[in-house]
Amino acid sequence: MSTARVIQLRQLLREKIPQARLGLDELTARPLNSWATGIAQLDDSLHGGLPRGALTEIIAPQRSSGSALLRNALVARAAAERQIVAYIDGHDSLDVTALEPAVVERLLWVRCRTAEEALKAGDLILRDRNVPLVILDLVSNPTMELRRIGATTWFRFQRILEMGSTVCVVLTPEPRVSPAQARITIRPQRRNLAALDRESVELISELKLEVSDARRLQETNEQLQSLA
């Protein structure tokens, strides 16, 4: 990412952060370590919602599998709670017309051309630690770009997150984020043209999601060790 683009991103953060701080303070004040998405099948499987201070990976192995639907639902939920959302668009592919105007007003949309640019933007925003929800969308990026991302990058992001309460979601076409505390895989399903006329809430409830929560596995292992 060029120096000029970094300066521009920092300016955007300065403009948005005064509004974002309130949302972040509210998150920090809550005793729970999860952010409720309002999507029942996710919140139930993750015992409350997406983990704060940790990485969550959403895997969409096929196009039109529902990743955009799920992403928009998360952004809308955060906007309804008057939070600022940083959406890092890894391949400049967001259809902003699919979002309500009230949601767009709460959106810090960082438009990138490559995965490398998106990671640099993500690093800057996560280190700022003033945005409650950060979404890094790499679903549309070429596989070759994603293969260049070393595991150390994700572990660095995780270490940054552990110092705060930010919820960070990474969308990928295949498993890439090794330290992710929660992993959600969207399984493809057939849809007909009639689905276009249905409410998004209804469509989301029908998504086939496989959810794993590394936090619960760690707790179980610790309990077993204490009993040994």
C-alpha positions, 0 to 999 in steps of 0.5 A: 500500500502506498504512503499516500493511501496509508495517509488517506486511511489514517485520515478516514480513521480520525474522522470515524473514530470519535463515533466509534469510541462510544461503541467500543467503550460499550463493548469493553464494559460488557462482561461477556467475551462474545459479540451477539450477531443476532443470527441464532444458529451462529450465536447458539453454536458459539455460546453467545456470538463471535469472539472478541479479541480474536480472529473469526474465519468465515469460509465460502468455498464457492461463489454465491454460497451466501458469504455476502448475505452473512457479511451484510447481516453482520454489518447491519447488526453492528450498525443497528448497535450504532457501531462503526464497522471497518470493512476491508474490501480485498478485491474492491468487490462490495456491492454497496447498493445492497446495504441500507443507507443507515448501514453505509453511514456507519461503514468505513469502506477500505477499497483495496486491489490486492490481498497485500494491500488489504493486510496492510490496511487491516494491520493499521486498523487493528493496531488502532484498536478503536473499531469494534468490528473489522471485516477483512474480505478476501473471498474474491482475491486470487488463490495465488495472492492468498497463498503468499500470506504466511501463517505469521501474519495471522498470528501477528493479527491475533496478538494485536487483537488479544490486547483489546476487544475488537471482533475481527472476521476474515472471509476466505474461499478456503481455510487460511487463518490458522489461529482463528478462534472460531471457524464458520464454513458456509456449505453450498446449497441450491437456490432458485429465482424465487429466493431473490424475492425472499427476506434476507432474514429468512435466507440467512436462517436457511444457510448451511453453516458448520461452526467450530469454536477453538475456545470451547475445545481449549476449555475442555482440554484444560478441564480434562487436564485438571481431572487427570 
